[in-house]
């Protein structure tokens, strides 16, 4: 019996050897396997170390480190007390991975967790690690609760020493010109640190800052800068932004009304802006007047739909192809006033109305029709946050009646969540009801040949 068992074991070993010899993935060279692992979520990539001795350290050569912890963040959102337990776990995880990582360089390094200035020692080391690895993309998303920003005095502060030149790592001098993209959320950036980001990171193309409390006067200028994308969101200490003489292609600002000066920006074709309560009270179009003639994409955040808009006149935007309006959905306020903005864009191809549910209400009234205005080039209309109000339907009817080249209508009834909160049954019921309303209201009036998509 023991002899037969040994023979059977040898046959099994031979069979496993044959399976391994036919394992296409295992025959691949290491650089290809590392490339594959670099495309997996970090936890899945590290789990491959258990496959065999050959796989044990392959993940240590991956070219991107994304410390994603969405499940834990969802848990913290529902149970804030769990933050006390989850923070040390997250910090230990990042420390363990950064100690074991062996690749000389990485493309990207991302931290995404609820961390503040109490974790300064660990985060400082992670920033230095990313710079020592010559990361092209650095993201510190130290959010507190989804889109909710914490009070700035509690934020982690970006260390100026990490941005000074020259940098020495392991006896070798490292420049910062390799850094191309920086995203900072709930990170305080001083004006000195901001200046060093621009002057020392000579390859910086993208810079995004959310919720910094230290910036006051933001200045970007100089033909030597290669910055293409700049975003500043909810940095409530900022009083002014001045951008001139650069090849900037995209600019975004969201926050209180401030002084914005744009000058000599011939490459600027995309702007996203939202100032103050209504979104229009700070002369938005006067602030962006230098680029109106060549602007192609415009996004406006407007929290109070009817406030001021009736009395406004809009300049013609001759080259605008995409107009995206993010609007608060109050009661059953009319949305037809916003068609005047679309009328100011003779070459508009895509119109998006993104409704953020504030206090929407359905009322029984007749559908109103705006004055006829043919949109010769408009091909796609999207209404996000469709609730089933008469005002929602009025907007759809307007574009069905006036968009001559219309090819597609997209209706997305999903609630536009502003914070990381679990989706409840009540919300799902509202979304289902809104979806049914969209089918009942828009489907019968959609012209033949126009695609209707209801998500």
Buried (B, 14 or more C-beta within 10 A) or exposed (E): EEEEEEEEEEEEEEEEEEEEEEEEEBEEEEEEBBBBBBEBEBEEBBEBBEEEEEBEEBBBBBBBBBBBBEEBBBBBBEEEEEBEEBBEEBBEBBBEBBEEBEBEEBBBBBBBBBBBBEBEEBBBEBBBBBBBBBBBBBBBBBBBBBBBBBEBEBBBBBBEEBBEBEBEEEEEEBBBBBBBBBBBBBBBBBEEBBBBBBBBBBBBBBBBBBBBBBBEBBBBEEEEBBBBBBBBBBBEBBEEBBBBBBBBBBBBBBBBBBEBEBEEBEEBBBBBBBBBBBBBEBEBBEBBEBBBEBBBBBBBBBBBBBBBBEEEEBEEBEEBBBBBBBBBBBBBBBBBBBBBBBBBBBBBBBBBBBBBBBEBEBEEEEEEEBEEEEBEBBBBBBBBBBBBBBBBBBBBBBBBBBBEEBEEBBBBBBBBBEEBBEEEEEBEEBBEBBBEBBBEBBEEEBEEEBEBEBE
